[in-house]
């Protein structure tokens, strides 16, 4: 019976390791899939502010700042979740 118990323990550890690797892979994928659009939003809004702020009225500049701030907050939420 000892051999059977060792075999069960081995397979239990192996399953735990596989589960942990699967979780890590999922988190990496989710992290990347969520962050990529946020980086684009942040980058484009900063480019607009840096290169075209003079063409925007005050509400337009405020909207871009709000978009940039929201993307930054969302990125922080993702960091906190993962």
N, C-alpha and C positions, 0 to 999 in steps of 0.2 A: 504494500500500500504506500510505502514511503516514496517509491519511484513515481507513482501516479500523482502524489501531492506535489512533488518537485516539478513535474511536468505542468501541472495546473498553475503553479506559481510562476514558472518561466513564461507560459503563454499569457498570464495575467500582466506581467511586466512588459512583455512584448506588445500587447494590446494597448497598454497605457502609453508606451513610447510612440506607437503609431497614432494614437489619438492626439497626443501632444504635438506631434509634427503636423498633423492635419489642421489643428487649431492655429498653429503658427503660420502655416501656408495661407489659411483663410484670412487671418488678420492682416498679413502682408498684402494680399490681393485687395481686400476691402480698403485698406489704408491707401494704397496706390490709386485705386479707382475713385475714391472720394477726394483725394488731394489734387489730382491732376486738373480737374475742372476749376477748383479753387485757385490754384496757381495761375491759371489762365485768366480768371476773373480779376484777380489782384494785379497781375502784370498789365493787362489791357487797361484797367482803370487808372493805374499809375501812369502809363504812357499817355493816356488822354489828358490827365491832369498836367503832366510835365510839358507836353508838346502843344496842347490845344486849350489850355485853361483860359487864355486870353480871348478865345472865341466863344466861350461859354458865359452865360449870365450867372448870377449868384446862385439861383436855384439849381442850375445845371452842375455847378461845382459842388454844391452840397449833396446832390444825388450821387455823384461819383464818390465823394468821401463816405457816404453811407454805404454804398456798394462795397467799397474797399474795407470799411470797418466790419461789415457783416461777414465778408469772406474771411477776414482775420479771426473773428469770433468763431466761425464755423470750423476753421482749422484747429483752433484751440480745443473746441469740443471733441473733435476727432481724436486729438492727442489724449485728452482726458479719458475717452472711452477705451482707447486701445492701449 
